[in-house]
Amino acid sequence: MLDKRDFSVFSLSLILCLLLTACAGNTVKEEDHDEDDISEIAHTPKKQLRHIPKAGPLIKVSYQPQTASVSSILKPNRSIKKFKKINYIQKDRKIRRAKHDTWDRIFDRFRLGDQSRNPRVQAIIKEYARKPQKLAIITRRASPYLYMIVSEVERRGMPAEIALLPFVESGFNPKAYSHSGAAGLWQFIPSTGKLYGLPRNHQFDARLDSFAATHAALNYLQKLQRQFKGDWLLALAAYNAGEGAVSRVIKKFKRQHPGEPINFWNLKLPAQTMRYVPKLFAYKEVLLHAKQYRFRLPNIPNKPQLVQLRINKPINLRLLASRSGLHQSVLTDLNPYFLKGISTPKQSNRITLPRRYTNRIKKAIRNLPPAYANHTKTARQRYTQKQDRFPKRRYAVRKGVNLPKVVRPS
């Protein structure tokens, strides 16, 4: 028999055991309920979801075993590191457009500094910002040529801003002519073009060849940069105004302001040149922030859009385009340096064509006969051909016979 004191101790211990068992059972049930709630909520109608109480934050606690080394405990979690890297890449893709884009290739190689806060640049930026449609047209027009130009600029180690110069010169119109006689993407005047290997005649004008003119323009710019002791802004000014004009302004500045630094912004150059270099930096700013100025840059893959093909016979470019399944003006637009629309191998044995249609155009060239048009003949040949249309006859002039009787004998 148990006395009262022993019975009370036994009953208290029994109650404590029951309480501990209940608590342990409730803990296991809550852990199982978290997983069940997910499946139940997934199949619960939306009207009933509002009555389900929100669960508190899940806190996962992990314990390191006592046998683990200190280095293994302090080692960062690889999954967390990978997650952060993925987030960084996604954030970077939002900022940049497309991977391996030609625009990014240009923007990453700018070296002439940020001049967007200069008042003269700001004034031109405001002018461009009022015409977003014009900016969109010019950037689309530049798409076929930019890869070729930036590749050559990069090969020579020049600043990428130089690749944007045709925006200022011609609006990337390869057939552009100015009132002063300059022509092409890089606006060579006849004398400078001839000096840098761009001849012209009544059938052919090498200044309109985008490939040849790009090589000539970069040669000229490199020469100017060396002449002005590495100052690219003075070289650009000389490209527009002429090296002699810029040299004279520099000498005058030295006499009037001895000891002061010489740079483009301090010189009083011709009005057109004073706007020329700021225009380049204004284009740089609006292209870098195209969305801000309400236009979209066209996607230009980082690979060639145009190629040049060697041919050894005169070809009618309109006929070649139609035989290749293209619009008749495609090849004449890309080859405006053949002024008559017919290639002349004596002047240039290369034609420019879209890279993706190379095989198709090659096949059409093989099947086309040489094109001999009337304008390819000399003036003497054309005159002789016209004379052959009329019959020849001899007439002995007699006394008393005048010219009308010879032409219209009775």
C-alpha positions as CSV (number, residue, x, y, z in Angstrom):
1,M,0.0,0.0,0.0
2,L,1.2,3.5,-0.9
3,D,0.8,6.2,1.6
4,K,-0.6,9.6,0.6
5,R,2.8,11.3,0.2
6,D,4.1,8.6,-2.2
7,F,0.9,8.7,-4.1
8,S,1.0,12.5,-4.7
9,V,4.6,12.2,-5.9
10,F,3.7,9.4,-8.3
11,S,0.7,11.3,-9.7
12,L,2.8,14.5,-10.3
13,S,5.4,12.5,-12.2
14,L,2.7,10.9,-14.3
15,I,1.2,14.2,-15.2
16,L,4.6,15.6,-16.2
17,C,5.3,12.6,-18.4
18,L,1.9,13.1,-20.1
19,L,2.6,16.8,-20.7
20,L,6.0,16.2,-22.2
21,T,4.6,13.5,-24.6
22,A,1.8,15.9,-25.7
23,C,4.3,18.7,-26.4
24,A,6.5,16.4,-28.5
25,G,3.5,15.1,-30.4
26,N,2.3,18.7,-31.2
27,T,5.8,19.7,-32.5
28,V,5.9,16.8,-35.0
29,K,2.4,17.6,-36.1
30,E,3.2,21.3,-36.8
31,E,6.2,20.3,-39.0
32,D,4.0,18.0,-41.0
33,H,1.3,20.6,-41.3
34,D,3.6,23.1,-43.0
35,E,3.9,20.8,-46.0
36,D,0.2,19.9,-46.0
37,D,-0.8,23.6,-46.0
38,I,1.0,24.1,-49.3
39,S,-0.9,21.4,-51.1
40,E,-4.2,22.5,-49.6
41,I,-3.8,26.1,-50.5
42,A,-2.9,25.2,-54.1
43,H,-6.3,23.5,-54.5
44,T,-8.3,25.9,-52.4
45,P,-10.7,28.3,-54.2
46,K,-9.7,32.0,-54.1
47,K,-12.7,32.9,-52.0
48,Q,-11.6,30.6,-49.2
49,L,-7.9,31.7,-49.3
50,R,-8.7,35.0,-47.5
51,H,-9.9,32.9,-44.4
52,I,-6.6,31.0,-44.2
53,P,-4.3,32.7,-41.6
54,K,-0.9,33.8,-42.9
55,A,2.0,31.7,-41.8
56,G,4.9,33.3,-40.0
57,P,8.4,33.4,-41.5
58,L,10.2,30.1,-41.9
59,I,13.5,30.0,-40.1
60,K,15.8,27.1,-41.0
61,V,18.5,26.4,-38.4
62,S,21.4,24.1,-39.3
63,Y,23.8,22.7,-36.8
64,Q,27.4,21.8,-37.5
65,P,28.6,18.6,-36.0
66,Q,31.3,18.9,-33.3
67,T,33.7,16.9,-35.4
68,A,33.7,19.4,-38.2
69,S,36.8,21.6,-38.7
70,V,36.8,25.4,-38.4
71,S,37.6,25.8,-42.1
72,S,34.6,23.8,-43.2
73,I,32.3,25.8,-40.9
74,L,33.6,29.2,-42.2
75,K,33.5,28.1,-45.9
76,P,30.7,30.0,-47.7
77,N,27.7,28.2,-49.0
78,R,28.1,27.5,-52.8
79,S,24.4,27.7,-53.5
80,I,24.2,31.2,-52.1
81,K,27.2,32.3,-54.1
82,K,25.7,30.9,-57.3
83,F,22.4,32.6,-56.6
84,K,24.1,36.0,-56.2
85,K,26.0,35.6,-59.5
86,I,22.8,34.7,-61.4
87,N,21.1,37.8,-60.0
88,Y,24.0,40.0,-61.1
89,I,23.9,38.6,-64.6
90,Q,20.1,39.3,-64.9
91,K,20.6,42.8,-63.6
92,D,23.4,43.4,-66.1
93,R,21.3,42.2,-69.0
94,K,18.6,44.7,-68.1
95,I,21.2,47.5,-68.3
96,R,22.8,46.3,-71.6
97,R,20.8,45.3,-74.7
98,A,22.2,42.2,-76.3
99,K,25.3,40.2,-75.7
100,H,28.0,40.7,-78.4
101,D,26.2,43.8,-79.8
102,T,28.2,46.2,-82.0
103,W,26.9,49.2,-80.0
104,D,28.3,47.7,-76.8
105,R,31.6,47.1,-78.6
106,I,31.7,50.8,-79.5
107,F,30.6,52.1,-76.1
108,D,33.2,50.0,-74.2
109,R,36.0,51.6,-76.2
110,F,35.3,55.3,-75.8
111,R,38.5,57.2,-74.8
112,L,38.0,60.9,-75.4
113,G,36.3,61.6,-72.1
114,D,32.8,62.8,-71.2
115,Q,32.2,66.2,-72.8
116,S,28.4,66.1,-72.4
117,R,28.4,68.9,-69.7
118,N,30.2,71.4,-72.0
119,P,27.8,74.2,-72.9
120,R,28.5,73.9,-76.6
121,V,27.8,70.2,-76.5
122,Q,24.7,70.7,-74.4
123,A,23.3,73.1,-77.0
124,I,23.6,70.6,-79.8
125,I,22.2,67.8,-77.6
126,K,19.0,69.8,-77.1
127,E,18.8,70.2,-80.9
128,Y,19.1,66.5,-81.5
129,A,16.6,65.7,-78.6
130,R,13.9,67.6,-80.5
131,K,14.2,65.2,-83.5
132,P,14.1,61.6,-82.2
133,Q,12.7,60.3,-85.5
134,K,15.7,61.6,-87.4
135,L,18.0,60.0,-85.0
136,A,16.2,56.6,-85.5
137,I,16.5,57.0,-89.3
138,I,20.3,57.7,-89.1
139,T,21.0,54.8,-86.8
140,R,19.2,52.4,-89.0
141,R,21.1,53.8,-92.0
142,A,24.4,53.2,-90.1
143,S,23.6,49.5,-89.3
144,P,25.3,47.9,-92.3
145,Y,28.5,49.9,-92.0
146,L,29.2,50.2,-88.3
147,Y,30.8,46.8,-87.8
148,M,33.2,47.3,-90.6
149,I,34.2,50.8,-89.4
150,V,34.6,49.9,-85.7
151,S,36.6,46.8,-86.6
152,E,39.1,49.0,-88.6
153,V,39.2,51.6,-85.9
154,E,39.9,49.0,-83.2
155,R,42.6,47.4,-85.3
156,R,44.4,50.7,-85.6
157,G,44.1,51.4,-81.8
158,M,42.1,54.5,-82.4
159,P,39.3,55.8,-80.0
160,A,35.9,54.4,-80.7
161,E,34.5,57.9,-81.0
162,I,36.1,58.0,-84.5
163,A,33.6,55.3,-85.6
164,L,30.8,57.8,-85.0
165,L,32.3,60.5,-87.2
166,P,30.1,59.6,-90.3
167,F,27.1,60.6,-88.2
168,V,28.4,64.1,-88.3
169,E,29.8,64.1,-91.8
170,S,27.1,62.4,-93.9
171,G,24.4,61.0,-91.6
172,F,25.7,57.6,-92.8
173,N,24.5,58.3,-96.3
174,P,27.1,56.7,-98.7
175,K,25.7,58.8,-101.6
176,A,25.8,62.1,-99.8
177,Y,27.2,65.1,-101.7
178,S,27.8,68.6,-100.1
179,H,27.7,72.0,-101.8
180,S,31.5,72.2,-101.6
181,G,31.9,69.0,-103.7
182,A,32.6,66.6,-100.8
183,A,31.1,63.1,-101.2
184,G,30.6,59.8,-99.5
185,L,30.4,58.6,-95.9
186,W,33.5,60.5,-94.9
187,Q,32.9,63.5,-97.2
188,F,36.2,63.7,-99.1
189,I,36.7,66.7,-101.4
190,P,38.2,65.7,-104.8
191,S,41.7,66.9,-104.1
192,T,42.1,65.2,-100.7
193,G,40.4,62.1,-102.1
194,K,42.9,61.8,-104.9
195,L,45.8,62.4,-102.4
196,Y,44.6,59.4,-100.3
197,G,43.9,57.0,-103.2
198,L,40.3,57.8,-104.1
199,P,40.2,58.6,-107.8
200,R,37.1,59.6,-109.8
201,N,36.0,60.0,-113.4
202,H,32.7,60.1,-115.3
203,Q,32.0,56.4,-114.6
204,F,33.5,55.8,-111.1
205,D,34.0,57.7,-107.9
206,A,36.0,55.9,-105.2
207,R,34.9,58.4,-102.5
208,L,31.5,56.6,-102.5
209,D,33.1,53.2,-101.8
210,S,32.5,52.8,-98.1
211,F,35.3,50.3,-97.6
212,A,37.9,52.3,-99.5
213,A,36.8,55.7,-98.1
214,T,37.0,54.3,-94.5
215,H,40.6,53.2,-95.0
216,A,41.5,56.6,-96.5
217,A,39.7,58.6,-93.8
218,L,41.4,56.7,-91.0
219,N,44.8,57.1,-92.6
220,Y,44.2,60.9,-92.9
221,L,43.0,61.2,-89.3
222,Q,46.0,59.3,-88.0
223,K,48.3,61.6,-89.9
224,L,46.5,64.6,-88.4
225,Q,46.7,63.2,-84.9
226,R,50.5,62.8,-85.3
227,Q,50.8,66.3,-86.7
228,F,48.9,67.9,-83.7
229,K,51.0,66.0,-81.2
230,G,48.4,63.4,-80.2
231,D,45.5,65.7,-79.7
232,W,42.5,64.0,-81.3
233,L,40.2,67.0,-81.0
234,L,42.5,69.2,-83.0
235,A,42.9,66.3,-85.5
236,L,39.1,66.2,-85.9
237,A,39.0,70.0,-86.3
238,A,41.6,69.8,-89.0
239,Y,39.7,67.1,-90.7
240,N,36.8,69.5,-91.1
241,A,38.6,72.9,-91.6
242,G,41.9,71.8,-93.0
243,E,45.2,71.3,-91.3
244,G,46.5,74.7,-92.6
245,A,43.6,76.6,-91.1
246,V,43.9,75.0,-87.6
247,S,47.7,75.5,-87.6
248,R,47.3,79.2,-88.3
249,V,44.7,79.6,-85.5
250,I,47.1,77.8,-83.1
251,K,50.0,80.2,-84.0
252,K,47.8,83.2,-83.5
253,F,46.7,81.8,-80.1
254,K,50.3,81.4,-79.0
255,R,51.1,85.0,-79.8
256,Q,48.0,86.4,-78.1
257,H,48.0,84.0,-75.0
258,P,51.6,83.0,-74.3
259,G,51.9,80.1,-71.8
260,E,48.2,79.1,-71.9
261,P,47.3,75.5,-72.7
262,I,46.3,74.9,-76.3
263,N,43.2,72.8,-76.9
264,F,40.2,72.8,-79.1
265,W,37.9,74.5,-76.6
266,N,40.2,77.5,-76.3
267,L,40.7,78.2,-80.0
268,K,38.6,80.5,-82.2
269,L,38.1,78.4,-85.3
270,P,35.6,78.8,-88.2
271,A,32.0,78.7,-87.1
272,Q,31.3,75.3,-88.8
273,T,34.3,73.7,-87.1
274,M,33.3,75.2,-83.7
275,R,30.2,73.1,-84.0
276,Y,31.8,70.1,-85.7
277,V,33.6,68.5,-82.7
278,P,30.7,69.3,-80.3
279,K,28.4,67.5,-82.7
280,L,30.4,64.3,-82.4
281,F,30.2,64.4,-78.6
282,A,26.5,65.2,-78.8
283,Y,25.9,62.1,-80.9
284,K,28.0,60.1,-78.4
285,E,25.7,61.3,-75.6
286,V,22.4,60.6,-77.3
287,L,23.5,57.1,-78.5
288,L,24.7,56.2,-75.0
289,H,21.3,57.2,-73.6
290,A,18.9,56.5,-76.5
291,K,16.0,55.6,-74.3
292,Q,16.2,58.9,-72.5
293,Y,16.1,60.7,-75.9
294,R,13.0,58.7,-77.0
295,F,14.4,56.5,-79.8
296,R,15.6,52.9,-80.0
297,L,19.0,51.7,-81.2
298,P,18.7,49.0,-83.9
299,N,20.2,45.7,-82.9
300,I,23.5,45.3,-84.8
301,P,25.1,41.8,-84.3
302,N,28.8,41.8,-83.7
303,K,29.6,40.2,-87.1
304,P,30.0,41.5,-90.6
305,Q,26.9,42.7,-92.4
306,L,28.6,43.5,-95.7
307,V,31.4,41.8,-97.7
308,Q,33.3,42.7,-100.9
309,L,33.5,40.3,-103.8
310,R,36.1,40.4,-106.6
311,I,34.8,40.2,-110.1
312,N,36.7,40.3,-113.5
313,K,33.9,41.4,-115.9
314,P,31.5,44.4,-116.1
315,I,28.2,43.5,-114.5
316,N,24.8,45.3,-114.6
317,L,24.1,45.6,-110.9
318,R,20.3,46.0,-111.3
319,L,20.2,42.9,-113.4
320,L,22.4,41.0,-111.0
321,A,20.2,41.9,-108.1
322,S,17.0,40.8,-109.8
323,R,18.6,37.5,-111.0
324,S,19.6,36.9,-107.3
325,G,16.1,37.4,-106.1
326,L,16.7,40.8,-104.5
327,H,15.2,44.2,-105.1
328,Q,16.8,45.9,-108.1
329,S,18.2,48.9,-106.1
330,V,19.9,46.8,-103.4
331,L,23.3,46.5,-105.1
332,T,23.2,50.0,-106.7
333,D,22.6,51.5,-103.2
334,L,25.6,49.5,-101.8
335,N,27.8,50.3,-104.8
336,P,27.1,54.0,-105.6
337,Y,30.7,54.4,-106.7
338,F,29.8,52.8,-110.0
339,L,28.1,55.9,-111.3
340,K,26.3,54.2,-114.2
341,G,25.1,51.1,-112.3
342,I,27.6,48.9,-114.1
343,S,30.8,47.6,-112.5
344,T,34.0,48.6,-114.2
345,P,36.9,46.2,-113.4
346,K,39.5,48.6,-114.7
347,Q,38.5,51.1,-112.0
348,S,37.6,48.6,-109.2
349,N,37.3,44.8,-109.3
350,R,35.2,44.7,-106.1
351,I,31.5,45.0,-105.5
352,T,29.9,45.4,-102.1
353,L,27.0,43.0,-101.2
354,P,25.0,41.8,-98.2
355,R,26.9,38.9,-96.5
356,R,23.9,36.6,-96.2
357,Y,23.3,36.7,-100.0
358,T,26.9,36.0,-101.0
359,N,26.4,32.5,-102.4
360,R,23.2,33.5,-104.3
361,I,24.9,36.5,-105.9
362,K,28.0,34.4,-106.8
363,K,25.9,31.9,-108.7
364,A,24.1,34.7,-110.5
365,I,27.4,36.3,-111.6
366,R,28.6,33.1,-113.2
367,N,25.4,33.0,-115.3
368,L,25.5,36.6,-116.4
369,P,27.3,37.7,-119.6
370,P,29.5,40.8,-119.5
371,A,27.5,44.0,-119.6
372,Y,28.7,46.4,-122.4
373,A,26.5,49.5,-122.3
374,N,26.7,52.4,-124.6
375,H,28.3,54.7,-121.9
376,T,31.3,52.3,-121.5
377,K,32.5,53.2,-125.0
378,T,34.7,56.2,-125.8
379,A,33.3,59.4,-127.5
380,R,34.9,58.4,-130.8
381,Q,33.3,55.0,-130.7
382,R,29.9,56.5,-130.0
383,Y,30.3,59.0,-132.9
384,T,31.3,56.3,-135.3
385,Q,28.3,54.1,-134.3
386,K,25.9,57.0,-135.0
387,Q,27.5,57.7,-138.4
388,D,27.0,54.0,-139.3
389,R,23.3,54.4,-139.1
390,F,23.1,56.6,-142.2
391,P,24.0,55.4,-145.8
392,K,27.2,56.9,-147.3
393,R,27.3,58.2,-150.9
394,R,29.6,60.4,-152.9
395,Y,28.5,63.5,-154.6
396,A,30.5,65.6,-157.1
397,V,29.8,69.3,-156.7
398,R,29.1,71.1,-160.0
399,K,29.0,74.8,-160.8
400,G,25.7,76.4,-159.8
401,V,24.7,73.7,-157.3
402,N,24.1,74.8,-153.7
403,L,23.8,72.8,-150.4
404,P,20.0,72.3,-150.3
405,K,20.1,70.7,-153.8
406,V,22.8,68.3,-152.5
407,V,20.8,67.3,-149.4
408,R,17.4,67.2,-151.3
409,P,18.3,66.5,-154.9
410,S,15.5,67.1,-157.4
